[in-house]
Amino acid sequence: MITVIGAGTDGPVDVRGAEGAALVVGGRRHLDAVKVPEGAERVVLGPLAPALDTVAAYVAEERPVVVLASGDPGFFGIVRALAERFGPERLDVRPGVSSVAAAFARAGLPWDDAVVVSAHGRDPRTAVNVCRAHPKVAVLTGPGAGPAELGAALRGERRTLVVASALGSAGESVERVTPGEAAGRDWGPAVNVVLCLAETRALGPVRTVAGLAERPAGWALAETEFAHRDSMITKFEVRALALARLGPRPGDLVWDVGAGSGSVAVECARLGAATVAVERDADGVERVRANAAAHGVDVRVVHGEAPGVLDGLDDDPDAVFVGGGGRELPAVVAACARRTRRTVVVALAALDRVPAARAALTGAGLTCDGVLLQSSRLAPLPGDVTRLAAANPVFLLWGVRPPAHSEGVGE
């Protein structure tokens, strides 16, 4: 009843089998590129809801409908909306070559290990954070989320942007630029897709699962998995609960403030989030970078002392982990709590600092909860026996922003 034809990047649109259509729906350029059957109604696709209502009227009368779409209409395309409205059993989908496949082909790269994210009609911050966190990303662009906006957000990142425009047409263009170069140009409306690449890792390992990198088999890694100074590292028992409360995921931005070894930042990056580690000591900065490199993840490291250095971070985080201590801790927690979109987790070894940290969280409008973590690890004794070795207790507080206030924070 509904034939969905993808106008791919590999040549003219094939409309065979659709000659008897009573209704043809599509973008203006697609309708102009095909021969619409004589007597058929043409609907230029703009707002989706009216077009679907028109399709519904024809379907109710059992009259054949053709929908023209770009590329593979089942990939971030109109197939989802049609299937939800009319059921997949009514659809005859004929995909074309998607812009993502064509762009990677032009770049000479495989893309089974690429992450694909749509910024078309969506908040572009998700696409930006995915580009920060992953070495090979395809971004489907849209108004307000094109190469210039992506370049501006990624300025300073070690990334190359491949901007693919008018794919499959006589005016096709594929350009490799830095984020800074992309930010300084007006790219016009013909951009199909932007590839964001970490050049040294653009050829990843052979995959058995496409898309996102394989998720780690475990987290809360042992302290021995990280370089650290004098055991100054968030212990794995504390890190496990902190990660559960932070909830890092692809598309998120997480700050690790007072990063030390950067173990929390590295673990969040392993789980797919973009991460920023803030560390005041120069040797700590190098330690965080070394730990990120050892685990094969990208962590942006900011050298400076919180809370002052946080003012230089333009993007509000989804979640923040605050470690360390000191007299500035309440001010640090308050600054993070004002900026976070979702949650702040604070680890404290000193009992005296708990009330002030809690007040800083609740004072910023977050709901606060917490626990005292006490653990004992198995330790060997002479004679092939085992004892329990107690670790120092740690308070873990977390503040969560109520859902109604989770958007637009810091604007």
N, C-alpha and C positions, 0 to 999 in steps of 0.2 A: 504493500500500500504506500510506503514512503521509501523512495530510493534516495540514499544520501551519497553524493558523489564528491570525492575529494579532488579539488583542483590542485594537483601537486606541482612540484618544481621541475618535473621531468618532461614537460611538453604540453600540448593542447589537452583540454578537458575532454575525456571520453564519455559521451552521453548516449552511447549505444544502449538500447533497451529502455530508454526513457522517452522515446518519441511520442508515446501516447499520453504524456502527462497533461493533466488538466490545470495544474498549478506548479509553477517553478519559483522557488524562493532562493535568494542568494544575494551576495554583495553586488553592487553595481558593476564592478569590473568583471565579476564572474558571469553575470547575466549578459554583459556586452560581448563576452568571449565565446558564447555558445549560440547555437541556433535554437531558439525557443519554439516548441511546436505551435503551429498555427492554431489560434483560438484559445491557447492556454493563458491563464492569468499570470502576470509577473508581479512578484512582491519583492521590493528591494529591502534587504535585511538591515534593519536599524535596531530599535528596541526589540528585544526578543519576545516579550509577552504578546504583543499584537500579532506578530508573525505566527507564533504557536497557535493563537486563537483562530487565525485564518486556516492554518493547516488542519486544526481540529474540525472545522466546518466541512472541509473536503473529505476528511477521513470518515466523518459521520455519514456522508453520502456515498462512501465507498468509491471515491474518485481518486485516481492515482496522483501522487504528489512527488515532485523531485526537489531536493534541497541541495544546493551547491555550497560547498565550504572549502576552506583553505587546507591544503596538505592532507594529513590523515585526520579526518573529522572525529575519530575516536580517541585522539590524543589531545587533551585539553580543548576539545572541540564540542560541536553541537550535538554529537551523538548522546552525550549524557543527558542533556535537557530533553531530547526527543524520546529517549528510552524511559525516562522518568514520567513523561507525560502520556506516552502512547504504548509503552511496553516494547521490549527489545524484539519480540516476535513479529512486530509490524515493520521492522527496519531491514532494508537491503543496503548494506554499507559497502561502498566501493572506495577504498582508501587510495590516496595518492601518496607521493613521497613527501614526508613532512619536512618543514623548514629546518628542524633540528638535525635530521638525518642528512639533509643536503648541506647544511653548514659544516658539519663535521667532515663530510666527504670533500668539500672544498678545502678544508684545512688539512686534509690528508691524515686524519686521526680516527681510530676506532672510538666508539662511544658507548660500549656496553658498560663501561665503568664511570660514565658521566652521571651527574645529578642534574635533573631538569626541573626548573622552577618557573612558574608563571607569575609575572608581575603585571599582567594585563588586567586592569580593573581591580587590582589587589594592592594591599599595602606593600610598597617596594622594600621595606626594611627586612622582610623575610628573605627576599632574593639576595639582598646585600649581605646578610649574615651567612647565608649558604655559600656565597662566593668567598667570604672570608675564611670559612672553615674547610672548604673542600677544594682539591686541586684541579678539578675539571667539572665545570658547570655550564649548562645552557640556560639562558634566561630568555623567555618569551616576553617581548617588550610590549609596552602600551603607553598611552599618553601620560606624561609625568613620570614615566619609568623607562626611559630609553637609554641609549649609550651615554649621553651627557650626564644624566642623573646618577647612573651607576658609576661612571668614572669619578664624579665628584665625591661620592660616598666612599669609593675605594682608593682615593688618592693616597699615595704613600705605601699602599700594599704591593707586595711583590707579585703582581699579576699582569698578564697580557690580555687585552680584550680583542676578540675577533668579531667585527661588526659586519653582519651579512644582510645586505639590502637587495630588494627586488629580485630575489632568487628565481631563476628559471626564465627571466625576461631578458630582453635585449639590453636593458640598463642595469643588469646584475653587477653588484659591487661587493667585494669581500676585502676588508682592510684590517690589518693588525696594528693596534695602537696601545699606548700606555693609558692607564686610567686618567692621568693628567691631560693627555692629548684628547681623549674622548670628552672630557669635561668642558673643553674649550671650544667645541664645535656645535653647530646646528646641523643635526643629521637628517632632518626632514621626516616625512611620514612613511618612507618606503622600507624602513628597517624591519626585517623579519625576526631575527634572533641575534643575541649577543653571546658569544662563547667567552667564558672567563677561565683563564688557564694559568696554572703555576707551571711554567715552561719545563722546569727540570723534572716534573712529575706527570707530564701530560701523557706519557706512555706508561700506564700503570700495569700491575701484574695481571695475568690471565684470571678471569673471573668465572665462577659458576653461578653467581647471582648478580644480575644487572642492577645498576643504579648506585645507591649509597654503598659506601665501603662496608665490609662485613662488620657487624657490631661486635664489640669485644665479648669474649666468652665469659669474662668476669670483670668486676670493678672493685674498688677499695683495695688496690694493689698493696702488697707489702712494702714497708718503708725501704727495703733493700732494692726496690725497683727504681728508686730515685736517688740522685745525688743530693745530699743535705749536709748541714753544718751542725755538728754536736747534737744530733738527734732533734734539731729544731725543725720538725715536720709534723703535720697533722697526722696522727696515728690512724691506722686503717679502720679501726672500730668507729672512730669519730667521723672519718671521711665517708664511711658507708651511709650513716644516717644523714650527714650533710648533703650527699648526692641525692638521697631520696627526697629531701625537702627542697633542694634546688630544682630538681626535675629537668636537667639539661636535655635539649632535643634539637634536631636540625631546624634551623631558622631562628633559634634563640641567640641572644647575646648575654654572656655571663661575665661578671667581673670577679676577680680574685684579688681582694685588697689586703695588703700585708702578706704578699704571696709566699715569701720565704723560699722554699724549694719549688713552688708552683705546682705541687701535687694535685691540688683541687682543680686548678686551671687545666692541667694536662688531662685529668680524668674527664672533665666536662667536654674537652675537645675530642677525646676518644669516643664519647657518646654523641658526637655530631654537632655540638654547639660552637658558635664563634666565641672566642674567649679573649679577655684582656686581663693580664696580670700586672698589678701595681706593686712595685717594690722600691723601697727607699735606698737600700744598700747596693752599691755597684757590684759587689761580688754575688749578691743575691740575684741581680738581674742576669748575670752570666749563667748562674746556676739554673734559673728558670729556662733560659734559652737552650741550655744543654739538655735538660730533661725533656723539653718539647721535641727537640731533634731526635733524641734517643727513642721516643715513642712515635715518631713519624707524624706529628700533628702540628698545626699552625697555632701559635699563641702569640698575640701581640703583647709585648712587654713595655710597660711605661715606667721609666725611672723617675721617681719623685715621691714626696711624702704626702699622704692623705691627712686631712681632707682637701688641702689646697690644690693638689695636682688633679683632683677629680673634676675641677671646673674646666679643664682642658679636654675632657672627653665629651665629644658632642652628642654621641648617641646614648640614649637612656637604655640601661640594661633590663633584661627580663628578670634576672636573678643576680644576687650578689652574695659572695661569701666573704666574711670579714674575719681574718685571723689576727694573731698577735695581740698586743695589749697597749699599755702606756696611757698617760693621762689624756691623750687626745682621742681615746677610743669612743667616748660618747659622741663627740663631734663627728668622728668618722662614720659611726653607725647612723647618726641623724642625716648626714649628707647622702649616704647610700639609700636610706629609707625614703628620702624625698624623691630620689631619681628612679627607683626601681618600679618596673611595671607589674611585678608579680610578688617577689619574695626577697627577704634578706635573711641569711643564716649567719649567726655569730658564734664563734667558739671562744670560750673563756676559761682560763685556768684559775683565775683569782676570784674568789667569792665576792670580794668587795666591789668588783666592777659589774656584777650582775644587775643590781637595781638601776644603775644609770643607763646601761645598755638597753634594758627593758623599757625604761622611760623614753629613750630615744626612738625606739620602734613604735610604741603606742602614740607618742607625740606626733609622729608623721602619719597617723591614721591607719597604721597596720594593726591587725589583730595578732597578739603575741602568745606564744606557747614555748615550752622548753622542757628539757630533761637534764638530769645529772647522770653522766655516763661513767660507770665504774666497771672495769674489766680486769680479769686476771688471765694471763696467758700461761700455757703449759711450759715448764722449764725443767730441764734434766737435772738430776742429782746424782752424786756418786752412788754406785751400787745398782745402776740400771733402774732407777725409780724416778718419779716425776713429782714436782711440786707446782703450786700455782704462784706465779709472780705478778703481783698487783701493779697495774699501770696507774699513773697519776689520774685522779678524777678530772673530768672536764664538763663544764656546763655548755650545753648547746641550746641557744635560743633561736627562734625563727619568727619572723613577722611576715604576715601574708596580707596583701592588699585586697580589700573586699572587691568582688568582681565588678560592681557598678562603677568603680573608680580605677579600673586597670588600664583604661585607654587614655591616651593624651597626656600622660604624666610627663612633667618637665617641660611642657610646651609653653 
